[in-house]
């Protein structure tokens, strides 16, 4: 497969041993449907199918689709759709597949977009377990006060719990990426945050000047005096920065400012 094509689709193909280990981390039974995003040449697919579960693969690259069809055409558990996952009708698929797992070696260039699109629907699944760039994994799993904590961390933790399962070096891919990777396990919370419209726009604005006081970041939409009053009402300092706040505190602050 040519280099320009790999760049276009963000493709880095896993070696078999690593793919097998990752597939084994997915706790699926033969009754658990699996949705695999970006199977590539099927390195993980072949091991996932050994679980005896029905698997739907979503692959954007038509050349990979042809390879996968030839490789798994005789397996009745396998089906594939040639589509960009961000255009895939996930709601319809979830309607027809009860409590599935979602997995995949996600293309680095769209991994945050894919995970962000899954999170509001995660409660209909057992969760997501898959690979992303290590830096993204750290942001997904970050807690308040850590350097990696940001709007993506708040967004995820409003819906789910997340942890890093494996760190994976570039030597396990072809071609070798210039970054480390990691697999993350993201599972739905039993009590996700109940937030109104506009909340995550507020969170993104709060992190727009991450190293400055929250009041400065919010100054384009809220007066500093109003922000100070609301922070004080929550027993928070006027010097509070966005990375110090939990999702629950962000929500309380947003409601008070409104």
PAVEX-927975 format. One record per residue (C-alpha): residue number from 1; x, y, z. Coordinates in steps of 0.1 Angstrom, whole numbers. Each point is the difference from the previous one (the first is absolute). Layout:
BEGIN
+-----+-------+-------+-------+
:   i :     u :     v :     w :
+-----+-------+-------+-------+
: NUM :     X :     Y :     Z :
...
+-----+-------+-------+-------+
***
This chain:
BEGIN
+-----+-------+-------+-------+
:   i :     u :     v :     w :
+-----+-------+-------+-------+
:   1 :     0 :     0 :     0 :
:   2 :    15 :    34 :   -10 :
:   3 :    12 :    26 :    24 :
:   4 :   -24 :    27 :   -11 :
:   5 :   -29 :   -23 :     6 :
:   6 :    12 :    -9 :    35 :
:   7 :     3 :    37 :     8 :
:   8 :   -35 :     7 :   -14 :
:   9 :   -17 :   -25 :    23 :
:  10 :    24 :     3 :    29 :
:  11 :     9 :   -37 :    -3 :
:  12 :    26 :   -18 :    21 :
:  13 :    -3 :   -38 :    -1 :
:  14 :     5 :   -21 :    32 :
:  15 :    22 :   -30 :     2 :
:  16 :   -18 :   -33 :     7 :
:  17 :    14 :    -6 :    35 :
:  18 :   -11 :    34 :    12 :
:  19 :   -34 :    -3 :   -17 :
:  20 :    -6 :   -33 :    17 :
:  21 :     8 :    15 :    34 :
:  22 :   -23 :    29 :    -5 :
:  23 :   -28 :   -22 :   -13 :
:  24 :     4 :   -22 :    31 :
:  25 :    -6 :    30 :    22 :
:  26 :   -35 :     4 :   -13 :
:  27 :   -22 :   -19 :    23 :
:  28 :   -26 :   -11 :   -26 :
:  29 :   -19 :   -33 :     1 :
:  30 :   -15 :   -18 :   -30 :
:  31 :   -33 :    19 :     7 :
:  32 :    16 :    35 :     0 :
:  33 :    -2 :    18 :   -33 :
:  34 :    32 :    19 :   -10 :
:  35 :     4 :    31 :   -21 :
:  36 :    35 :     4 :   -12 :
:  37 :    11 :    34 :   -13 :
:  38 :    28 :     2 :   -26 :
:  39 :    10 :   -37 :    -2 :
:  40 :    26 :     6 :   -27 :
:  41 :    13 :   -33 :   -12 :
:  42 :   -18 :   -19 :    28 :
:  43 :    29 :    -5 :    25 :
:  44 :   -24 :     4 :    30 :
:  45 :   -31 :   -13 :   -19 :
:  46 :    13 :   -35 :    -3 :
:  47 :     5 :    -3 :    37 :
:  48 :   -32 :    18 :     9 :
:  49 :   -20 :   -25 :   -22 :
:  50 :    16 :   -29 :    20 :
:  51 :   -22 :    11 :    29 :
:  52 :   -30 :   -13 :   -19 :
:  53 :   -18 :    34 :     0 :
:  54 :   -16 :    16 :   -30 :
:  55 :    22 :    28 :   -12 :
:  56 :    -8 :    30 :   -22 :
:  57 :    30 :    18 :   -14 :
:  58 :    -1 :    36 :   -11 :
:  59 :    28 :     8 :   -25 :
:  60 :     4 :    32 :   -21 :
:  61 :    27 :   -13 :   -24 :
:  62 :   -15 :   -20 :   -28 :
:  63 :    33 :   -18 :    -6 :
:  64 :     0 :   -13 :    36 :
:  65 :   -37 :   -10 :    -4 :
:  66 :     9 :   -22 :   -29 :
:  67 :    28 :   -16 :    19 :
:  68 :   -23 :    -6 :    30 :
:  69 :   -28 :   -15 :   -21 :
:  70 :    24 :   -25 :   -15 :
:  71 :    15 :    -9 :    33 :
:  72 :   -33 :    -5 :    19 :
:  73 :   -25 :    -7 :   -27 :
:  74 :    -7 :   -35 :    13 :
:  75 :    -5 :    11 :    36 :
:  76 :   -38 :     5 :     7 :
:  77 :     8 :    22 :    30 :
:  78 :    17 :    26 :   -21 :
:  79 :   -16 :    29 :   -18 :
:  80 :    15 :    33 :   -13 :
:  81 :   -11 :    35 :   -10 :
:  82 :    22 :    22 :   -22 :
:  83 :    -7 :    34 :    16 :
:  84 :    16 :    27 :    21 :
:  85 :    -9 :    -8 :    36 :
:  86 :   -10 :    36 :     6 :
:  87 :   -27 :    -4 :   -27 :
:  88 :   -10 :   -35 :    12 :
:  89 :   -36 :    -3 :    15 :
:  90 :    11 :   -11 :    34 :
:  91 :   -35 :     5 :    15 :
:  92 :   -15 :   -25 :   -25 :
:  93 :    28 :   -25 :     6 :
:  94 :    -5 :     2 :    37 :
:  95 :   -37 :    -5 :    -4 :
:  96 :     7 :   -33 :   -17 :
:  97 :    29 :   -12 :    22 :
:  98 :    -7 :    -3 :    37 :
:  99 :    26 :    12 :    25 :
: 100 :    31 :    -3 :   -22 :
: 101 :    37 :     8 :     3 :
: 102 :    16 :    26 :   -22 :
: 103 :    37 :    -4 :    -8 :
: 104 :    26 :     9 :   -25 :
: 105 :    35 :    13 :    -8 :
: 106 :   -12 :    36 :    -6 :
: 107 :    17 :    22 :   -26 :
: 108 :    19 :    26 :    19 :
: 109 :   -13 :    29 :   -21 :
: 110 :   -37 :    -6 :    10 :
: 111 :     2 :   -20 :    32 :
: 112 :   -13 :    28 :    23 :
: 113 :   -29 :     7 :   -24 :
: 114 :    -9 :   -37 :    -1 :
: 115 :     1 :    -4 :    38 :
: 116 :   -19 :    33 :     5 :
: 117 :   -28 :   -13 :   -23 :
: 118 :    -3 :   -33 :    18 :
: 119 :    -1 :    14 :    36 :
: 120 :   -37 :    12 :     0 :
: 121 :   -10 :   -35 :   -11 :
: 122 :    24 :   -19 :    22 :
: 123 :   -28 :    -9 :    24 :
: 124 :   -14 :   -23 :   -26 :
: 125 :    32 :   -20 :    -1 :
: 126 :    24 :   -18 :    23 :
: 127 :    26 :    26 :    -9 :
: 128 :    28 :     7 :   -24 :
: 129 :    34 :   -16 :     1 :
: 130 :    25 :    10 :   -26 :
: 131 :    32 :    17 :   -10 :
: 132 :     8 :    37 :    -3 :
: 133 :    31 :    21 :     2 :
: 134 :    15 :    -1 :    35 :
: 135 :    -4 :    38 :     4 :
: 136 :   -37 :    -3 :    -8 :
: 137 :    -4 :   -29 :    24 :
: 138 :    15 :    21 :    28 :
: 139 :   -24 :    28 :    -8 :
: 140 :   -29 :   -24 :     0 :
: 141 :     9 :   -14 :    34 :
: 142 :    13 :    31 :    17 :
: 143 :   -13 :    12 :    33 :
: 144 :    -4 :    36 :    13 :
: 145 :    33 :    16 :     9 :
: 146 :    21 :   -20 :   -24 :
: 147 :    18 :    15 :   -30 :
: 148 :   -19 :   -21 :   -25 :
: 149 :   -34 :    10 :    14 :
: 150 :   -21 :    21 :   -25 :
: 151 :   -33 :     3 :   -16 :
: 152 :     2 :   -35 :   -15 :
: 153 :     6 :   -14 :    34 :
: 154 :   -31 :    18 :    14 :
: 155 :   -21 :   -11 :   -30 :
: 156 :    10 :   -37 :     4 :
: 157 :    -4 :    -1 :    38 :
: 158 :   -35 :    15 :    -3 :
: 159 :   -10 :   -33 :   -16 :
: 160 :    25 :   -26 :     8 :
: 161 :    29 :   -14 :    20 :
: 162 :    33 :    -5 :   -19 :
: 163 :    34 :   -16 :     6 :
: 164 :    31 :    -9 :   -20 :
: 165 :     4 :   -37 :    -5 :
: 166 :    32 :    -3 :   -20 :
: 167 :    27 :    24 :   -13 :
: 168 :    12 :   -11 :   -34 :
: 169 :    32 :    12 :   -17 :
: 170 :     4 :     9 :   -37 :
: 171 :    19 :   -32 :    -7 :
: 172 :   -33 :   -19 :     0 :
: 173 :   -13 :    18 :   -31 :
: 174 :     6 :     2 :   -37 :
: 175 :     9 :    27 :    -8 :
: 176 :    14 :    11 :    33 :
: 177 :   -17 :    31 :    13 :
: 178 :    20 :    28 :    16 :
: 179 :   -20 :    -3 :    33 :
: 180 :    -8 :   -26 :    26 :
: 181 :   -35 :   -16 :     1 :
: 182 :   -22 :   -14 :    28 :
: 183 :   -32 :   -20 :     3 :
: 184 :   -27 :    15 :    22 :
: 185 :   -30 :   -15 :    16 :
: 186 :   -30 :    23 :     2 :
: 187 :   -31 :   -12 :    18 :
: 188 :   -34 :    17 :     5 :
: 189 :    -7 :    16 :    34 :
: 190 :   -32 :   -12 :    17 :
: 191 :    -7 :    37 :     9 :
: 192 :    13 :    22 :   -28 :
: 193 :    -1 :    37 :     4 :
: 194 :   -33 :    16 :    -9 :
: 195 :     9 :    32 :   -18 :
: 196 :   -19 :    27 :   -20 :
: 197 :     7 :    12 :   -35 :
: 198 :    31 :    22 :    -2 :
: 199 :    18 :   -16 :    28 :
: 200 :    29 :   -14 :   -20 :
: 201 :     4 :    32 :   -20 :
: 202 :     5 :    16 :    35 :
: 203 :    26 :   -27 :     9 :
: 204 :    19 :     6 :   -32 :
: 205 :     0 :    38 :     6 :
: 206 :    12 :    -6 :    36 :
: 207 :    31 :   -18 :   -14 :
: 208 :     6 :    24 :   -28 :
: 209 :    28 :    17 :    20 :
: 210 :    10 :   -29 :    22 :
: 211 :    28 :    16 :    19 :
: 212 :   -20 :    31 :     9 :
: 213 :   -26 :     5 :    26 :
: 214 :   -35 :   -13 :    -8 :
: 215 :   -14 :    35 :     1 :
: 216 :    24 :    10 :   -28 :
: 217 :   -10 :   -29 :   -22 :
: 218 :   -37 :     7 :     4 :
: 219 :     4 :    38 :    -4 :
: 220 :   -13 :    -1 :   -36 :
: 221 :   -34 :   -12 :    12 :
: 222 :    -3 :     9 :    37 :
: 223 :    11 :    29 :    21 :
: 224 :    29 :    -6 :    23 :
: 225 :   -20 :    13 :    29 :
: 226 :   -28 :   -25 :    -7 :
: 227 :    25 :   -29 :    -2 :
: 228 :    16 :    11 :    32 :
: 229 :   -34 :     1 :    18 :
: 230 :    -8 :   -35 :   -12 :
: 231 :    34 :   -14 :     9 :
: 232 :    -3 :    15 :    35 :
: 233 :   -35 :   -16 :     3 :
: 234 :    17 :   -34 :    -6 :
: 235 :    27 :     8 :    25 :
: 236 :    26 :     3 :   -28 :
: 237 :    27 :    25 :    -4 :
: 238 :    -1 :    28 :   -26 :
: 239 :    33 :   -14 :   -12 :
: 240 :   -16 :   -34 :    -9 :
: 241 :    11 :   -15 :   -33 :
: 242 :   -20 :   -24 :   -21 :
: 243 :    22 :   -30 :     5 :
: 244 :    -9 :     1 :    37 :
: 245 :   -37 :    -7 :    -4 :
: 246 :   -18 :   -33 :    -2 :
: 247 :   -29 :    -4 :   -25 :
: 248 :   -25 :     3 :    28 :
: 249 :    15 :    34 :    11 :
: 250 :     1 :    12 :   -36 :
: 251 :   -37 :    -8 :    -3 :
: 252 :    -8 :    18 :    33 :
: 253 :    20 :    30 :   -12 :
: 254 :   -17 :     0 :   -34 :
: 255 :   -35 :    -1 :    16 :
: 256 :     8 :    28 :    24 :
: 257 :    14 :    22 :   -28 :
: 258 :   -31 :    -6 :   -21 :
+-----+-------+-------+-------+
***
